[in-house]
Amino acid sequence: MSSIWQGITYRGRDGHYAWMIHRVGGLGILLFLFLHILDIFLIGLGEETFNDFLILYTHPLFKIMEMALLFGVFFHAFNGVRIILVDFWPARFSNWKAQRTMFRLVVLLTVVFFIPAAIATVAPFFNISLPWWPA
């Protein structure tokens, strides 16, 4: 069991965590894409079928998945910029101090963008109107 955990955690440093979250976020985005293609396909099967499927989107579990998707999209986008910087300017951004700083910046930006988006996502579920978000 110990060797399996060591294989999963690798060195457990910032770059590895960024790699893992980036992959999981990308898979979440891909799953959402498939779901989106399915619901768009259902429009062609009729309004009733489409509306029956849309009821799933009002379920509390879906709101949790929607917030996870938001987090994944934000992290994936900001971490993608970090990867571009490392790929194009390795001499400047490949050392461990730059990696650690950039990973922390990616996490900070993700959280800063995620919090208002998550609030806007769950507010209608709790019948809360937000002055800065259209009803």
C-alpha positions as CSV (number, residue, x, y, z in Angstrom):
1,M,0.0,0.0,0.0
2,S,2.9,2.3,0.8
3,S,4.4,2.0,-2.7
4,I,1.0,2.7,-4.3
5,W,0.6,5.9,-2.3
6,Q,4.2,6.9,-3.2
7,G,3.4,6.4,-6.8
8,I,0.3,8.6,-6.6
9,T,1.9,11.4,-4.6
10,Y,5.2,11.3,-6.5
11,R,7.2,13.9,-4.7
12,G,4.1,15.7,-3.4
13,R,5.4,19.1,-4.5
14,D,3.5,22.0,-6.1
15,G,4.3,21.0,-9.6
16,H,2.8,17.5,-9.0
17,Y,-0.3,18.9,-7.4
18,A,-0.7,21.3,-10.3
19,W,-0.4,18.4,-12.7
20,M,-3.0,16.3,-10.9
21,I,-5.5,19.0,-10.5
22,H,-5.0,20.1,-14.1
23,R,-5.8,16.5,-15.3
24,V,-8.8,16.1,-13.1
25,G,-10.1,19.5,-14.1
26,G,-9.6,18.7,-17.7
27,L,-11.5,15.4,-17.3
28,G,-14.4,17.3,-15.6
29,I,-14.5,19.8,-18.5
30,L,-14.6,16.9,-20.9
31,L,-17.4,15.2,-19.0
32,F,-19.4,18.4,-19.1
33,L,-18.8,18.7,-22.8
34,F,-20.3,15.3,-23.3
35,L,-23.3,16.2,-21.1
36,H,-23.8,19.4,-23.0
37,I,-23.7,17.7,-26.4
38,L,-26.3,15.2,-25.1
39,D,-28.6,17.9,-23.9
40,I,-28.3,19.8,-27.2
41,F,-29.0,16.6,-29.0
42,L,-32.2,16.1,-27.0
43,I,-33.6,19.3,-28.4
44,G,-34.0,17.4,-31.7
45,L,-36.1,14.8,-29.9
46,G,-38.7,17.2,-28.8
47,E,-39.5,19.9,-26.3
48,E,-40.9,17.5,-23.7
49,T,-37.8,15.2,-23.8
50,F,-35.5,18.2,-23.6
51,N,-37.4,19.7,-20.6
52,D,-37.5,16.3,-18.8
53,F,-33.7,16.2,-19.1
54,L,-33.3,19.8,-17.9
55,I,-35.0,18.9,-14.6
56,L,-31.7,17.2,-13.7
57,Y,-30.0,20.6,-13.7
58,T,-32.1,21.7,-10.7
59,H,-31.0,18.8,-8.5
60,P,-28.7,19.8,-5.5
61,L,-26.1,17.3,-6.6
62,F,-25.9,18.9,-10.0
63,K,-25.2,22.3,-8.3
64,I,-22.3,20.7,-6.5
65,M,-21.0,19.3,-9.8
66,E,-21.5,22.7,-11.4
67,M,-19.4,24.3,-8.7
68,A,-16.7,21.6,-9.2
69,L,-16.8,22.4,-12.9
70,L,-16.3,26.1,-12.2
71,F,-13.3,25.4,-10.0
72,G,-11.9,23.0,-12.7
73,V,-12.4,25.5,-15.5
74,F,-10.7,28.4,-13.6
75,F,-7.8,26.2,-12.4
76,H,-7.4,24.6,-15.8
77,A,-7.2,28.1,-17.4
78,F,-4.8,29.7,-15.0
79,N,-2.6,26.6,-14.8
80,G,-2.6,26.5,-18.6
81,V,-1.0,30.0,-18.6
82,R,1.5,28.7,-16.0
83,I,2.4,25.8,-18.3
84,I,2.8,28.1,-21.3
85,L,5.2,30.3,-19.3
86,V,7.3,27.3,-18.3
87,D,7.3,25.9,-21.9
88,F,8.2,29.1,-23.7
89,W,10.6,30.5,-21.1
90,P,12.1,27.5,-19.3
91,A,15.2,29.3,-18.1
92,R,13.1,31.8,-16.3
93,F,10.2,29.7,-15.0
94,S,11.5,26.1,-14.5
95,N,13.2,26.5,-11.2
96,W,11.4,25.3,-8.1
97,K,11.0,28.8,-6.6
98,A,9.3,30.1,-9.7
99,Q,7.2,26.9,-9.9
100,R,6.1,27.2,-6.3
101,T,5.3,30.9,-6.7
102,M,3.3,30.4,-9.9
103,F,1.4,27.5,-8.4
104,R,0.4,29.6,-5.5
105,L,-0.6,32.4,-7.8
106,V,-2.7,29.9,-9.8
107,V,-4.5,28.7,-6.7
108,L,-5.0,32.3,-5.5
109,L,-6.5,33.4,-8.8
110,T,-8.7,30.3,-9.0
111,V,-10.1,31.0,-5.5
112,V,-10.6,34.7,-6.2
113,F,-12.6,33.9,-9.4
114,F,-14.3,30.8,-8.1
115,I,-15.9,32.4,-5.0
116,P,-18.2,34.9,-6.7
117,A,-19.0,32.4,-9.4
118,A,-19.9,29.8,-6.9
119,I,-22.1,32.3,-5.0
120,A,-23.8,33.2,-8.2
121,T,-24.3,29.5,-8.9
122,V,-25.9,28.5,-5.6
123,A,-27.8,31.8,-4.9
124,P,-30.8,31.0,-7.1
125,F,-31.0,27.6,-5.5
126,F,-31.6,29.2,-2.1
127,N,-33.8,32.0,-3.6
128,I,-31.2,34.7,-2.9
129,S,-31.1,37.6,-5.3
130,L,-27.7,39.1,-5.9
131,P,-27.6,42.8,-6.8
132,W,-24.5,42.3,-9.1
133,W,-26.0,39.2,-10.9
134,P,-29.0,39.3,-13.2
135,A,-32.0,37.3,-12.0
